[in-house]
Amino acid sequence: FIVSKRTFHKFLPGVQTVAGIHNADSGYFITVLNYPILQLYWFALTEKLNNFYRQTVIESNNPGRLRVNGQNYDECMSRNAYCYEATDRFPTSISMMKNAMLFDLNRNLVLYGRMENRMTKLYSLINVGKGEKSLISKCRDPYTEWDDRHAKKCIYNDNISTLIDFLNSANTTMKNVFTFVDKTNIHYKIDIELNIEDIENIEVVKRELNRYGLDLVEEEREMEVFVISEVGKEGK
């Protein structure tokens, strides 16, 4: 596996944030411009994890370095965003290119990002019977309103898997790695309205689901996750 060119440098003012992989007869080309550190790792790991942000453990003394927050956005971008470009001279695979990108990110950022098996929380959604409200859809058209900035959330005339997808992708202040899975065996379309500020409050989530005859069963299981730590502090 020979890469003819790999470049890594700081934020470029005036350059649009963009990322992509392109292939040609001569090989593959990766371009990721003006991405925060965590998003750079996300791009490198998209083939390995279904839900990168939910399956990432950050063990850093300076986690703010990895992200760009909404406040002082321009200043954060100039300080915490980077550019990465790689060109492979010969035809190879996207997987190999992304493995090389992970190696380059670790080396240039002086971080240790790696896949590990960790014990994580699993919340199984189960059907416990009739609730005070019916799940069976009465709407003709699918409609979803799910904004993490607002407590009211609703899903109409859609599959139970859509609820699982939104629970797994919701922004949350919860620090532990966790995931939701569907074990309801519900195959009909559902209507559901929830009042949830943050899924971190599992008891509130359960209370809202209970109204529809649903519940969450918590257990622990070993799952492959991505871990980021400073070099020399791994495993601590």
Disulfide bonds with the S-S distance in Angstrom:
none
